[in-house]
């Protein structure tokens, strides 16, 4: 899957699209040309078809009542939106504007290009065909009414001037902290894109209490690490039946790929063994917080683990894959639990190579974590530099990213 030659010509980055309830409702994907030609010659139809494999129609996808830009006419509804595409490079944008509309994909069009005759004509034709377009930035002068009606979403960043009344629903780009996310919604945005992780927690004399449901998972991880008998593990799970249900649901999800349905914790241990079971307890730990502000962090943690695992999928080394998965999933555990890794890792058993990466020390896993972070930051230069350090090609990184995002969606 994702073996089309076009993936060798692009560099990908991605971020979460977050609503006011702090739920991740769609993905923003940045497509940058890997060469200086700006993506000339890439077929927009092929590209959208490939993206459709990773972002199929989804029942839970974003739906909004859109009010077009001022002067653009009446409101309309957008249903089933799963992906917001940011095409960096005019030839690449032109290729996507020339392709047939995919209503569940939104396409960003830079405001400074919107008035160009070819771009304006293509945007109007796409919108009439049912496409969702987002105007990125504010135009220097008001758009003609027919063109303004083509844009159902206004994308801006925190430095943009306050919009006039009557503008389309707003998507704030580039949020990097909970404070920035809060500010975006306070300013009237309906969506925000980015990763509101904030800074890593600093050591504190007052140790933050860990929520009871997370304590149960931590205890299970420690007991599984010691390979305690299944009876003792089941006794811990009996204290939290909801956790047992979630664990079984995860293991039976399509993303896990088992050919037999798991019916109990004992059955899971028998089929999976201790090490694979520890992997899914790690996944539970990274997605068990009940704090709404942690939803984007949990979303990212699961995907980090899957991306890092996919990057070495061809190695044939199951232990390496498993440890990289744990490293990625745990890489945001400090934010989730509110403790720095230097303190946190005293209670969470991890392999030495994972520990070194989480502490920011040099080691074989740190470059993989830095590559995933560069992908999240949508930094073309950094993605390429980190990939070259690992001797990975652009298409290998892109295939790993797309496969991981698709698998993650199947787990939810």
C-alpha positions in Angstrom: 0.0 0.0 0.0 1.1 3.6 -0.7 3.7 2.4 -3.2 2.8 5.0 -5.9 6.0 6.7 -7.2 4.5 10.2 -6.4 5.4 9.6 -2.7 9.1 9.9 -3.5 8.4 13.4 -4.8 6.7 14.8 -1.7 7.6 15.5 2.0 4.7 15.2 4.4 3.9 16.7 7.7 0.7 16.5 9.7 -1.2 18.0 12.6 -4.4 17.5 14.4 -7.6 19.6 13.7 -9.2 20.2 17.1 -12.7 21.4 17.9 -14.0 23.3 21.0 -14.5 20.1 22.9 -10.8 19.4 22.4 -11.6 16.4 20.3 -9.5 15.7 17.2 -12.0 15.8 14.4 -9.8 15.8 11.3 -6.2 15.9 10.1 -4.3 18.7 8.5 -1.7 17.3 6.0 1.1 19.4 4.6 2.3 18.3 1.2 5.7 19.9 0.2 7.5 19.1 -3.0 10.8 17.2 -2.4 12.5 18.9 -5.4 12.9 22.5 -6.5 10.3 22.0 -9.3 7.5 22.8 -6.8 5.8 19.5 -7.6 5.4 20.1 -11.3 4.0 17.1 -13.1 2.3 15.5 -10.1 -1.1 14.3 -11.0 -3.7 15.7 -8.6 -6.1 12.8 -9.4 -3.5 10.2 -8.5 -2.7 12.1 -5.3 -6.2 12.4 -4.1 -6.9 8.8 -4.9 -3.9 7.8 -2.8 -5.0 10.1 0.1 -8.4 8.5 -0.1 -6.8 5.2 1.0 -5.6 6.7 4.2 -8.7 8.9 4.8 -11.7 7.0 3.7 -15.2 8.2 4.4 -15.9 8.1 8.1 -19.1 8.2 10.0 -17.5 10.3 12.8 -15.9 12.8 10.5 -16.3 16.6 11.0 -19.5 18.3 10.0 -20.0 22.1 10.2 -22.5 24.7 9.2 -20.4 26.9 7.1 -21.1 30.6 6.5 -19.0 31.8 3.4 -16.8 34.8 3.4 -18.5 38.2 3.6 -20.3 39.0 0.4 -20.3 35.3 -0.5 -23.9 34.4 -0.2 -25.9 32.1 2.0 -24.7 29.4 4.4 -24.1 25.8 3.5 -23.3 22.6 5.4 -20.1 20.6 5.1 -20.4 16.9 6.3 -17.9 14.2 6.6 -14.7 16.3 6.5 -11.7 14.1 7.3 -8.7 15.9 5.9 -7.5 19.5 5.4 -4.8 19.7 2.7 -2.0 22.3 2.8 -0.2 22.2 -0.6 3.2 24.0 -0.3 4.1 24.9 -3.9 2.1 26.5 -6.7 2.3 23.6 -9.2 1.1 21.2 -6.5 -1.8 23.5 -5.6 -2.7 23.9 -9.2 -2.7 20.1 -9.7 -5.1 19.7 -6.8 -7.4 22.5 -7.9 -7.6 20.8 -11.4 -8.6 17.5 -9.9 -12.3 16.4 -9.3 -13.8 17.5 -6.0 -13.5 15.2 -3.0 -16.1 16.7 -0.5 -14.5 15.1 2.5 -11.2 16.8 1.8 -10.7 20.6 2.4 -8.1 22.4 0.3 -6.3 25.5 1.6 -5.8 28.3 -0.9 -3.4 31.1 0.1 -5.1 34.5 0.1 -2.3 36.1 -2.0 -3.0 33.6 -4.8 -6.8 33.6 -4.7 -7.2 36.5 -7.0 -5.0 35.0 -9.8 -7.4 34.3 -12.7 -6.5 30.6 -13.1 -6.7 30.0 -9.3 -9.9 31.9 -8.9 -11.6 30.1 -11.8 -10.5 26.7 -10.5 -11.6 27.5 -7.0 -15.1 28.5 -8.1 -15.5 25.4 -10.3 -14.4 23.1 -7.4 -16.7 24.8 -4.9 -19.6 24.4 -7.3 -18.8 20.7 -7.6 -19.1 20.3 -3.8 -15.5 20.8 -2.7 -14.6 22.5 0.6 -12.1 25.3 0.3 -10.3 27.2 3.0 -8.9 30.7 2.4 -5.5 30.8 4.2 -4.7 34.3 5.4 -6.6 37.5 4.7 -6.8 39.0 1.2 -5.3 42.4 0.5 -8.7 43.5 -0.8 -12.2 42.1 -0.7 -12.8 39.1 -3.0 -15.5 39.3 -5.7 -18.7 37.9 -4.4 -18.6 34.8 -6.6 -15.1 34.0 -5.5 -15.8 34.7 -1.8 -18.7 32.2 -2.0 -16.2 29.5 -2.9 -14.5 29.6 0.5 -16.4 28.0 3.4 -13.5 28.2 5.9 -11.0 31.0 6.9 -7.6 29.7 8.0 -5.3 32.1 9.9 -2.6 32.1 12.5 -2.3 33.8 15.9 -0.5 36.9 14.4 -3.3 37.6 11.9 -5.4 40.7 12.5 -8.9 40.3 14.0 -11.3 39.4 11.2 -14.2 41.5 10.2 -17.7 40.5 11.2 -19.4 38.2 8.8 -16.4 36.1 7.9 -16.5 32.4 7.5 -15.9 30.0 10.4 -12.2 30.2 11.3 -9.5 27.6 11.6 -6.5 28.8 13.7 -3.3 27.3 12.4 -0.1 26.4 14.3 -1.3 26.1 17.9 1.6 24.8 20.1 0.3 25.0 23.7 -2.9 24.7 25.7 -2.8 28.5 26.2 -2.7 29.1 22.4 -5.5 26.6 21.9 -7.6 28.4 24.5 -6.8 31.8 22.9 -7.9 30.5 19.5 -11.3 29.5 20.8 -11.7 32.7 22.9 -11.0 34.7 19.7 -14.0 33.0 18.0 -12.3 30.2 16.0 -14.4 27.0 15.6 -11.3 24.8 14.9 -7.6 24.8 15.6 -4.8 22.9 14.0 -1.5 22.0 15.6 -0.1 20.2 18.6 -1.0 21.9 21.9 1.6 20.0 24.0 3.2 23.0 25.7 6.5 22.8 27.4 7.6 19.6 29.3 6.8 19.7 33.0 9.6 20.8 35.3 10.6 19.0 38.5 8.5 20.0 41.5 8.6 19.4 45.2 4.9 18.5 45.2 4.4 15.3 43.2 1.3 15.4 41.1 -1.2 12.7 42.0 -1.8 10.1 39.3 -5.4 9.4 38.5 -6.7 6.0 39.9 -7.4 4.6 36.4 -3.9 5.4 35.3 -2.4 3.8 38.5 -4.1 0.5 37.6 -2.5 0.5 34.2 0.9 1.4 35.6 0.6 -1.4 38.1 -0.3 -3.9 35.3 2.6 -2.7 33.2 5.0 -3.4 36.1 3.4 -6.8 36.8 3.6 -7.8 33.1 7.2 -6.6 33.0 7.9 -9.1 35.9 5.9 -11.7 34.0 3.6 -12.4 37.0 1.1 -15.2 36.8 -2.2 -14.4 35.0 -4.2 -14.9 38.2 -2.4 -11.9 39.8 -2.9 -9.8 36.7 -6.6 -10.6 36.5 -7.0 -9.7 40.2 -5.7 -6.2 39.4 -8.0 -5.9 36.4 -11.1 -6.8 38.5 -10.7 -3.5 40.3 -11.4 -1.7 37.0 -13.8 -3.7 34.8 -13.9 -0.7 32.3 -10.2 -1.0 31.8 -10.5 -4.7 31.0 -13.2 -4.0 28.5 -11.1 -1.3 26.8 -8.1 -3.6 26.6 -10.1 -6.4 25.0 -11.7 -3.8 22.6 -8.2 -2.6 21.5 -6.9 -6.1 20.9 -9.9 -7.0 18.8 -9.8 -3.8 16.7 -9.0 -4.1 13.0 -5.7 -2.3 13.5 -4.3 -5.2 15.6 -4.9 -7.7 12.8 -5.7 -10.8 14.8 -7.4 -13.6 13.0 -9.1 -14.8 16.2 -11.3 -12.8 18.5 -10.0 -12.4 22.1 -12.7 -13.0 24.7 -10.9 -12.5 28.0 -7.7 -11.1 29.6 -6.4 -14.7 30.2 -7.1 -15.5 26.5 -5.2 -12.3 25.5 -2.2 -13.3 27.5 -2.2 -16.8 26.1 -2.4 -15.6 22.5 -0.1 -12.5 22.7 2.4 -13.3 25.4 3.8 -10.8 28.0 5.7 -8.5 25.6 2.9 -7.9 23.1 0.5 -7.5 26.0 2.7 -4.8 27.5 2.5 -3.0 24.1 -1.2 -2.7 24.4 -1.1 -1.7 28.0 1.2 1.1 26.9 -1.4 2.1 24.4 -4.0 2.2 27.1 -1.9 4.3 29.4 -1.4 6.9 26.6 -5.1 7.1 25.9 -6.7 6.8 29.3 -6.7 10.4 30.6 -10.2 11.9 31.3 -8.8 15.4 31.0 -10.4 16.9 27.8 -7.3 19.1 27.2 -5.3 15.8 26.9 -7.3 14.5 23.9 -4.8 15.9 21.3 -1.9 14.7 23.3 -3.3 11.1 23.5 -4.1 11.3 19.8 -0.4 12.2 19.0 1.1 9.6 21.4 -0.6 6.7 19.8 0.4 7.8 16.3 4.0 8.5 17.4 4.3 4.9 18.5 2.8 3.5 15.3 4.9 5.8 13.0 8.1 4.8 14.7 7.2 1.1 14.5 6.4 1.5 10.8 9.7 3.2 10.1 11.5 -0.1 10.8 8.8 -2.5 9.7 11.0 -3.9 7.0 13.8 -4.8 9.4 12.2 -8.1 10.4 13.2 -7.4 14.0 10.1 -7.7 16.2 11.9 -6.6 19.4 13.1 -3.4 17.7 9.6 -2.6 16.4 8.1 -3.2 19.8 10.6 -1.0 21.6 10.2 1.8 19.1 6.4 1.6 19.5 6.8 1.9 23.3 9.2 4.8 22.9 6.8 6.7 20.7 3.7 6.0 22.8 5.5 7.0 26.0 7.1 10.1 24.5 4.3 12.3 25.7 3.7 10.6 29.0 5.3 13.5 30.8 2.5 15.8 29.6 -0.2 13.3 30.2 0.9 12.6 33.8 2.3 16.0 34.6 5.7 14.7 35.6 9.2 15.1 34.1 10.6 11.9 32.6 13.4 11.9 35.2 10.8 11.3 37.9 8.3 9.3 35.8 10.6 6.6 34.6 11.2 5.5 38.2 7.7 4.1 38.2 7.4 3.0 34.5 9.6 0.1 33.3 11.1 0.7 29.9 14.1 -0.7 28.0 17.4 1.2 28.3 17.2 2.5 24.7 13.7 3.8 25.3 14.8 5.5 28.5 17.7 7.3 26.8 15.4 8.6 24.0 12.8 9.8 26.5 15.4 11.6 28.5 16.8 13.3 25.4 20.1 11.4 25.6 21.9 10.1 22.5 21.1 6.6 21.5 19.7 4.6 18.6 16.0 5.6 19.2 16.4 9.3 19.6 16.7 10.0 15.8 13.4 8.2 15.2 11.7 10.3 17.8 13.2 13.5 16.4 12.0 12.5 12.9 8.4 12.1 14.1 8.6 15.4 15.9 9.8 17.1 12.6 6.8 15.5 10.8 4.5 17.0 13.4 6.1 20.4 13.1 5.5 20.2 9.3 9.1 21.3 8.7 10.3 20.1 5.3 14.0 20.8 6.0 14.0 19.0 9.3 12.1 16.0 8.0 14.6 15.5 5.2 17.6 16.1 7.5 16.3 13.6 10.1 15.4 11.0 7.5 18.8 11.2 5.9 20.4 10.7 9.3 18.5 7.4 9.5 19.3 6.6 5.9 15.6 6.6 5.1 14.2 7.8 1.8 11.4 10.3 1.4 8.9 7.6 0.2 9.8 5.3 3.0 9.0 8.0 5.6 5.8 8.9 3.8 4.6 5.3 3.5 5.3 4.8 7.2 3.4 7.9 8.1 0.3 7.1 6.0 0.2 3.5 7.1 0.4 4.5 10.8 -2.3 7.1 10.5 -4.6 4.6 8.8 -3.9 1.9 11.5 -4.5 4.4 14.3 -7.9 5.3 12.9 -8.8 1.6 12.9 -8.0 1.4 16.6 -10.4 4.2 17.6 
